[in-house]
Amino acid sequence: MDHIFELKGSWKGGLSGVGKISTNHLTTDVSIPASMGGSEVGTNPDELLLSSSAACYFMTIGLYLERNKVQFEDISISSKLIVSEKGRLHVESIHHYPVIYLTEEPDAALSEQIHKIAHQAEEGCMITRAIKGNVKVIVEPSVKQV
């Protein structure tokens, strides 16, 4: 079975223009970031790609931890996207820094298992697979007690 997601959008102007996108669960203004000469109204494609990648990744970690029967309290994430101006303007890399919170202090074996799962989740994430070969995705997980 295919899953279909749809978006409607519009754009007015050039470099300093403003657009709007709308999906079933998201409506927002979009523009080019000020750092790239745009108007910086609403979000931008770079933030949307980063959001998509991070959300897919932390959902996948949660699923993988559950499948491996690893009890966790929460997952938080900090992520960044690097745009390079070397050659053509392009997304060079996405870096995810997930923190997996446990209710008890993990022993070395559990900590190692969680780190392994965190890296497997990056490979299993649908968005990471979609951008593979074009964007480098780096994961640096940590495990903490709540």
N, C-alpha and C positions, 0 to 999 in steps of 0.2 A: 504494500500500500504506500502510495506517495503522500507526503505531507506538503501542502501548498501554503505559502505565506505571501501575502500581497501588500504592496505599498502604493500609495498615490502621492504625487509630489508636484511642486511647481517652483519656478525660479524666475526672479526678476532682476535684471541688471547684469553687470559683468563681474569684474574682480571684487568690487565692493557691494555686490548684490546680496539679496536675501531670498531664501527659499523656505518652503514648508514641506515637511513630510508627515504622512499619517499612515499608521497601520491599525490593526484591531485594538492594540493596547498602548500605542504611543503616538502622540502628536507633538511635534516640536518644530521650532524654527531652526534653520541651518544656514551657515555662511562659511566663508573662508576665514581662518583665524587672522587676527591682527598681525601676528608675527610673520604672516605670509602675504600681507598687504590687503587683507579683507576687512570686513566690517565687524566681525566677531559678534554676530547676533545669534543667540541660541547656541547650539552645538555645531560640530563639524564632522566630516567623514572620518577623520583620524580618531576622534573621541568615540564615535559610534563603533568603529572597528575594534578599538581597545575595549570598550564595554562589552561587545559581543564576545570577544576572545576571553575576557576575564570571567564573564558570567558562565559561558560554556565550560570553562576550565574548572571553576569551583563547584559547579553542579556535578561534573564528571568525577572529581575527587570524592564528593559525598557519596555518589553511587558506588565507586570502587571500594571505599572504606566499608560501606554497608555490606557489599558482596563478600568482602574478606572478614566480616564479623569483627571489625575494629570499632570499639565503642568510642565515640567522640562527642564532645559537647557542642562545638561550634567550629566553623572555618571562617577566617577573615582573610582578606587579600588586599594587597597593594600592588598595583601594576603600572607599568609605564610603556609608552610606545615611542620609538625613536624614528624620526623622519630625517633622512639624509639628503643633503643637497649635492652630494658627489655624483657627477653625471646628471641624469634626470632626477628630479625630485621623486623620492620613493620611500616607502616604509621599509626601514632596514631591519628593525627587531622589535619584539614585544617581550617584556620581562615581567614574570609573575612571581610575587613573593607571598605565597600562602602561609598562613599560620594555622595549624591544626591544634585546637584546644581540647585537652583531655581532662577528665575529673581527677585522675590519679597521675602521679609522676611515672612516666614510661621507663621501662628498663631498656637496655641497649638494643635488645632484639626487637622490641616493639617500635622503638624509634627508627631503627633501620628499615623495618617493614613499612612504616608510614612514609619514609622518604622514597622507598621504591615505588609505592603506590602513587605518590605524588608525581613521579616522573612518568609512570605508566599512564596516568590520567591525561597528561599533556599529549601523549601520543594517541590516546583514544578520543580526545576532544574533536568533535566534528568541525569546528571552526579552524582549529590548528591544522587538521588534515586538509581543509579547503585552501589554506594559504601556504601549505608546505612547498618548499622549493622557491618561494618568493620572499617569504618573511621568516627570519630566524626567531624561534620562540625559546626563551630561556626560563627555566624554573629553578627557584632557590627556596625550597620549603623549610619551615622550622616547626618544631613541636613544643608546645608549652602546656603547663598545668593551669587550670582555671583558678 
